[in-house]
Amino acid sequence: MKRPEPIARQADRRSKEAAEWLARRDRGLSAAEQDEFLLWLAADPRHGEWFALHRAVVADFTALAQWRPEHSDEPNPDLLAPQRHRARWLAPAGLVAAVLAIGFALWHGGSHSSGAPLARRLLEDGSSVELNRGAVVRDAFTAKERRVELVSGEAYFSVAKNPQRPFIVRAGGVDVRAVGTAFSVRLDPGKVEVLVTEGRVGVRYEKDHAPATLAADPATLVDAGQKATVSLTTIAPPQVIAATPAQISRHLAWQAQLLDFSSAPLAVAVAEFNRHNHIQFELADTEIAAMPIVASIRSDNVEGFAQFLAGAPGVQIERRGDDTIMVRRKR
């Protein structure tokens, strides 16, 4: 891959920033860093070009590491052979430069109702909450505890560890208490479900709302890989069962993900988007299906993906009704 721009001080600065972002991303980005990374990409199309260049160099060195001197005096030339793409009508450089829209919703304080498939909220203590469609939460933090009320719907909490300030989610009169862990809470008309993916939580009726027979009961402990169900219509302790990885994955399938495509065929990207969304992309022919793309975008950002494709050289989109977007070559 060629250098994205001529040698200059600003070009060197962009190259250095891209290399630093690649190193940080490989070690794992926090939620705040992920947002900052996407904003950096969106600030200048050359940022995406430099990032793709550094990623390609790292990929070459990774491939070269597969060579073992005991097997041959020279490395296999195929290790560093460039990939061939069938879609010659579209210049890959134009795609490398493309950066998609950012789909994170961030806000501070108060309550929020998510009309989008997913919203992510960063709390003042470093914890985060992801809201499924229609979910509403309110937070009321004090010096002694971090309390959040799930008014409706389903939310996934990633709790920053602080033994001196327990994190408590209240849903339908049920308290879910944690220190540093990750879990989802779902409030239905007749029950509350708690799924723990990391650490341990304590589940019990909140004292002011619980039946008298349960108010003094100790919390039921729920470990990672377990799901607790609390009935809101009968007097019974939480029912705890084990949840397999497949069951956990299905339970949390509503969560958006950051999709990272590195010279992937458009057909692969479209299939991934269609798996996560009601609105479906359709490809007009096999040639456009083989078109390589380089992009990072949230799985729920359908509009951003559509705008990215519409802005790519030689591509046009056509909306068909409310749930189909056709992708074809410009006529």
Secondary structure, 3 states (H helix, E strand, C coil): CCCCCCCCHHHHHHHHHHHHHHHHHHHCCCHHHHHHHHHHHHHCHHHHHHHHHHHHHHHHHHHHCCCCCCCCCCCCHHHHCCCCCCCCCCCHHHHHCCCCCCCCCCCCCCEEECCCCEEEEECCCCCEEEEECCCEEEEEECCCCEEEEEEEEEEEEECCCCCCCCEEEEECCEEEEECCCEEEEEECCCEEEEEEEECEEEEEECCCCCCHHHHCCCCEEEECCEEEEEECCCCCCCEEEECCHHHHHHHCCCCCCEEEEEEEEHHHHHHHHHHHCCCEEEECCHHHHCCEEEEEEECCCHHHHHHHHHHCCCEEEEEECCCEEEEEECC
